[in-house]
Amino acid sequence: MSSVPDDGAQLLAHLRSWVGGWPPPATGAPVHVVANVAAERPGWDGQVQPVRGVLRADGRGVIGVPPAAAAQLVDGPLDALADCLPKALDIPGTLYRGAMRWTTSPASVGDLADAGVWLDVADPRVPAWLHPFGGEVLVALDDDVYVAGVGLKRHDEHARELSVVTAEAARGRGLARRLVAQAARRVVDEGRVATYLHAPDNTASARVAVATDFTDRGCAVLGFFAAAP
């Protein structure tokens, strides 16, 4: 089993930066805990994400948490770590697991044509949900009115995570897959790896991922949902 889920140097650099360490040890407990100072700092949207982890298809992975929490945790099975996380973080909540996909070879413009234009988030045509992404976002317009868009989560210099939303009235037209492919091509052209995360039961997102060449390699992303106050 490869020590990194892909042979891309940018993906390896991203995992080391975002999670706090990679690859997981070849032997011992399946999930390795690392102290990650980035997990106590505001992320791409200004919010703190105290748990950042990745699991390979073989079940081995790394989970990064703030140093104070890491000092209270030990490597072990994922379920055992999930039970210990709220106390170690001093935050009530639940570990979540999602599908993690990435690509350095997205669908070509010949397969999925461009469907949007890049606009600054300050443009009045850009909806509120895209504002936290900052910079430029990719938007599909119908008669100069937003119908779908993609934002780029700028976790580090090595990768961009894509998020896509289509207005209900515009669904069924293939806009999501065309926008995701267009955004991924730009990310890759800039020398980065494009990542795409979704809930395991989100079949619509999975279909978009398959259509745009974000292959399912059986890897998972780990995070933490804080309980409502």
Residue pairs with C-beta under 8 A, 6 or more apart in sequence:
1 56
1 58
1 60
3 22
3 23
3 26
4 11
4 12
4 15
4 22
4 23
5 11
5 54
5 56
5 57
5 102
5 217
5 219
6 102
6 104
6 193
6 217
8 102
8 104
8 193
10 104
10 158
10 159
10 191
10 192
10 193
11 102
11 104
11 158
11 159
11 193
12 22
13 156
13 158
14 155
14 156
14 158
14 159
14 193
14 195
15 22
15 23
15 54
15 62
16 22
17 38
17 155
17 156
17 157
17 158
18 38
18 52
18 64
18 155
18 156
18 159
19 34
19 36
19 52
19 53
19 54
19 62
19 63
19 64
20 34
20 35
20 36
20 37
20 38
20 39
20 52
20 62
20 64
21 32
21 34
21 36
21 62
21 64
22 54
22 62
23 62
24 30
24 31
24 32
24 56
24 60
24 61
24 62
25 32
25 60
25 75
26 60
28 75
29 74
29 75
29 76
29 77
30 59
30 60
30 61
30 76
30 77
30 78
31 53
31 55
31 60
31 61
31 62
31 63
31 75
31 76
31 77
31 78
31 81
32 60
32 61
32 62
32 63
32 75
33 62
33 63
33 64
33 65
33 70
33 73
33 74
33 75
33 81
34 62
34 63
34 64
34 65
34 70
35 64
35 65
35 66
35 67
35 70
35 71
36 52
36 64
36 65
36 66
36 67
36 70
37 66
37 67
38 52
38 64
39 48
39 49
39 50
39 51
39 52
39 64
39 65
39 66
40 48
40 50
40 66
40 67
41 48
42 48
43 49
43 155
44 132
44 133
44 153
44 154
44 155
45 132
45 133
45 153
46 132
49 223
49 224
50 65
50 66
50 69
50 89
50 91
50 224
51 63
51 64
51 65
51 85
51 89
51 95
51 222
51 223
51 224
52 63
52 64
52 222
52 223
53 61
53 62
53 63
53 64
53 221
53 222
53 223
54 61
54 62
54 100
54 219
54 220
54 221
54 222
55 61
55 78
55 97
55 219
55 220
55 222
56 218
56 219
57 217
57 218
57 219
59 78
61 78
61 220
61 222
63 81
63 222
64 70
65 73
65 85
65 88
65 89
66 89
69 85
69 88
69 89
70 88
72 84
72 87
72 88
73 81
73 84
73 85
73 88
78 95
78 97
78 222
81 95
82 94
82 95
85 93
85 95
85 224
86 92
86 93
86 94
89 224
91 224
91 226
91 227
92 226
92 227
93 224
93 225
93 226
93 227
94 224
94 225
94 227
95 222
95 223
95 224
95 225
96 222
96 223
96 224
96 225
97 200
97 220
97 221
97 222
98 197
98 198
98 199
98 200
98 220
98 221
98 223
99 197
99 198
99 199
99 200
99 206
99 209
99 216
99 219
99 220
99 221
100 195
100 197
100 219
100 220
100 221
101 195
101 196
101 197
101 198
101 209
101 214
101 215
101 216
101 217
101 219
102 159
102 193
102 194
102 195
102 196
102 214
103 184
103 188
103 193
103 194
103 196
103 212
103 213
103 214
103 215
104 188
104 193
104 194
105 188
105 213
106 180
106 181
106 184
106 185
106 188
106 194
106 212
106 213
106 214
107 177
107 181
107 184
107 211
107 212
107 213
108 185
109 181
109 182
109 185
111 181
112 174
112 177
112 178
112 181
112 182
112 211
112 212
113 178
114 178
114 182
115 140
115 148
115 174
115 175
115 178
115 179
115 182
116 138
116 139
116 140
116 141
116 148
116 149
116 150
116 178
116 179
116 182
117 138
117 139
117 141
118 136
118 137
118 138
118 139
118 186
119 125
119 126
119 136
119 137
119 138
119 139
120 126
120 135
120 136
121 130
121 131
121 133
121 134
121 135
121 136
121 137
125 139
125 141
125 144
125 145
125 146
126 137
126 139
126 146
126 149
127 146
127 149
129 149
129 151
129 165
130 137
130 139
130 149
130 151
132 151
133 151
133 152
133 153
133 154
133 163
134 154
135 152
135 154
137 149
137 150
137 151
137 152
138 149
138 150
138 151
138 179
138 182
138 183
138 186
139 146
139 148
139 149
140 146
140 147
140 148
140 149
140 170
140 175
140 178
140 179
141 147
142 170
146 167
147 166
147 167
147 169
147 170
147 175
148 164
148 165
148 166
148 167
148 170
148 175
148 176
148 179
149 164
149 165
149 179
150 162
150 163
150 164
150 179
150 180
150 182
150 183
151 162
151 163
152 160
152 161
152 162
152 163
152 183
152 187
153 160
153 161
153 162
153 163
154 160
155 161
157 192
158 192
158 193
159 187
159 192
159 193
159 194
159 195
160 183
160 187
160 192
160 193
160 194
160 195
161 194
161 195
161 196
161 197
162 180
162 183
162 184
162 187
162 194
162 195
162 196
164 176
164 179
164 180
164 183
164 208
166 175
166 176
176 204
176 208
177 207
177 208
177 211
177 212
180 196
180 208
180 209
180 212
180 214
181 211
181 212
181 213
183 194
184 194
184 196
184 212
184 214
187 193
187 194
188 194
194 214
196 205
196 208
196 209
196 212
196 214
197 221
198 205
198 206
198 209
199 205
206 216
209 216
210 216
